[in-house]
Amino acid sequence: MTKMLIAKSENVDDITKLRVEMQIEDWNNTLSTDFSSYAYEFAAITKNHLIDKLNKSIYFAVMYLDDEAIAMCALEELCELPQITVCTDENGRHGWIVSVYTKPVFRGNGYQQRLIKYMLEFAKTQGFNDITLTTNTPDAIHIYEKVGFKLISNKYFLNL
């Protein structure tokens, strides 16, 4: 049986494990570099970050299947330099979807789409109405389009 929830402090270890798996997989696919040797260090950094920021500036939706965390999706509030869109009352809070991940063995079952929809419903209740999502996973684009995201522009990165 699956259940979805907005994470609380007792879910930090589950999120941390999923993020370590996600980051190793993502960067191996993106840079063809195995970052597995950093798993322990990254887990500690991630856990400390979540203890500090969870449900303050970042919210995680987590899906469990028979008490195993199998997928996650996070909403991080954009709170840096204001954009002109914040000048009208109807614009609300701004955020972006990050850390979208499903364990490989559970992919293809619609879990991620359900979880993203769940997170977007939560975002509405919290006053978010401007949500951005970026991806480096071409196979997942159809999921994002199904829940209503539209491609507007690309983001570019520079390593200095």
VENSULLIN-V848183 format. One record per run of one state. SS is the DSSP state (helix for helix, strand for strand, loop for the rest). FROM is the first residue (numbers start at 1). LEN is the number of residues. Records with the same first field share a line. If there is no record, write none. Layout:
# VENSULLIN-V848183
SS->FROM-LEN  FROM-LEN
This chain:
# VENSULLIN-V848183
loop->1-1  7-2  32-4  55-3  66-2  78-6  88-1  92-1  103-1  107-4  126-2  134-4  147-14
strand->2-5  54-1  58-8  68-10  93-10  128-6
helix->9-23  36-18  84-4  89-3  104-3  111-15  138-9
